[in-house]
Amino acid sequence: MKPYCVPEKTEKYAGYDMIRKHTAIPALPDARLRLLHVFLEASEFAGRSEVYGTVTALLQTGLDIHDRVAPGDDSEEEQAMRTRQLKVLAGDYYSSRFYELLAAAGEVEMIAELSRAIADVNRRKMELYLRIQGGEAPELREYLDEVAGIKVRLFEGFDGLLKGPLSAHWQTLLKLVGLCEATAEELAAVNGTEQDKVSFRSSGQASDHEAAVYTELAEWLRMFAGQLERAIAELPSNVNRELLNPLVQNFKASAESKGKVVG
């Protein structure tokens, strides 16, 4: 079983000085990437786990960079405009690496599968954004489900590979990790530590009862982390639980530390 080395592999393709000089690179979605790694390693596709993990990390980074591009207008200063343009180009650069690596590996079908996932992610983000901007923001729990679904959609592109005995475990754990990440992020937004993402807080519904929302989110995060812990314990012996157990502790700690975002 190969060790988890997606961050190191990704750095090889993503460490471009011009991008790092002008753009803040989002943290890798470590929880989702670890999950993908251990399941691929337990499947017949173990030989492709590194390339699949690397391209998914690059793709998700590109999507996350694009999420941080603020709308511009004619009155903005030249530096702000250039920073915004560089973020767009940086996201495109990461995406181009995805195509390059999979094409070189002859993975044409996976290019198509992940491209469909990207289109779906962007559609769902826009639908949620328009709901919030139109004053029809979903209730908090529905919002968390929506955000979790967006977070895991790219990784669902591997559902077709992880069939058989692994399928139910993969889908359950992926959903729980997405919920943990979405809740931790929203908890951070309520506490003012994540300002550059569309959040439920931006709809104005949480501002009047922030303390109650914070308490509710922390309770949900503890609950989701507990469910994740039990789901990991039920994994078959050929899946590396040791690599996943730290995720539970990270999410539990996040619930106690004002929503430090994990992954």
Secondary structure, DSSP 8 states (H G I E B T S, - for coil): -----HHHHHHHHH--HHHHHHS------HHHHHHHHHHHHTSTTGGGHHHHHHHHHHHHHHHHHHHT-----TTS-HHHHHHHHHHHHHHHHHHHHHHHHHHHTT-HHHHHHHHHHHHHHHHHHHHHHHHHHTT----HHHHHHHHHHHHHHTGGGGTTTS-THHHHHHHHHHHHHHHHHHHHHHHHHHTTS--SS--GGGGTSSGGGHHHHHHHHHHHHHHHHHHHHHHHHTS-TTS-STTTHHHHHHHHHHHHTT-----
